[in-house]
Amino acid sequence: MLDDCPRAKQKQLSRARDEVRLKSGKASLEQMKRDNGFFNAVPIKRFKMVAIGNKPLKRSI
């Protein structure tokens, strides 16, 4: 079983840092949304989908 306690603490610290950044004016709400976005860490420009459910989207030559 995964122990959620360390992750919960990590998330709470992150929220506290975000709150400080917002209140101090170091970041806008829009900037915070970009920084914390789910796809922020995904290199979209290099992403290439080649299969769905082990079914190729395009035949290899």
C-alpha positions in Angstrom: 0.0 0.0 0.0 1.3 3.4 -1.0 1.8 5.9 1.9 0.1 9.1 0.9 1.3 11.1 3.9 4.7 12.2 2.3 2.9 13.1 -0.9 0.2 15.1 0.9 2.9 17.0 2.8 4.7 17.8 -0.4 1.5 19.0 -2.1 0.7 21.2 1.0 4.1 22.8 0.9 3.7 23.5 -2.8 0.3 25.1 -2.2 1.9 27.3 0.6 4.7 28.4 -1.8 2.1 29.2 -4.5 0.1 31.3 -2.0 3.2 33.3 -1.0 4.1 33.9 -4.7 0.5 35.1 -5.4 0.3 37.4 -2.3 3.7 38.9 -2.9 3.0 39.6 -6.5 5.9 37.4 -7.7 3.4 35.5 -9.9 0.0 36.2 -11.4 -2.8 33.7 -11.3 -2.3 33.0 -15.0 1.4 32.3 -14.4 0.5 29.9 -11.5 -1.9 28.1 -13.8 0.8 27.7 -16.4 3.4 26.6 -13.8 1.1 24.1 -12.2 -0.5 22.7 -15.4 -0.6 19.0 -15.9 1.0 19.2 -19.4 3.7 21.6 -18.3 6.2 18.8 -17.9 5.3 17.0 -21.2 7.5 17.9 -24.2 4.5 18.5 -26.5 6.7 19.5 -29.5 8.5 16.2 -29.4 5.4 14.1 -28.7 4.4 11.7 -31.3 1.5 9.3 -31.0 2.2 6.0 -32.8 -0.4 3.6 -31.5 -3.5 3.4 -29.5 -4.2 0.2 -27.5 -1.2 -1.5 -29.3 -2.8 -0.7 -32.7 -0.5 1.3 -34.9 -1.9 4.6 -36.3 0.3 4.4 -39.4 2.0 1.4 -41.0 5.7 1.3 -40.8 7.5 1.1 -44.1 
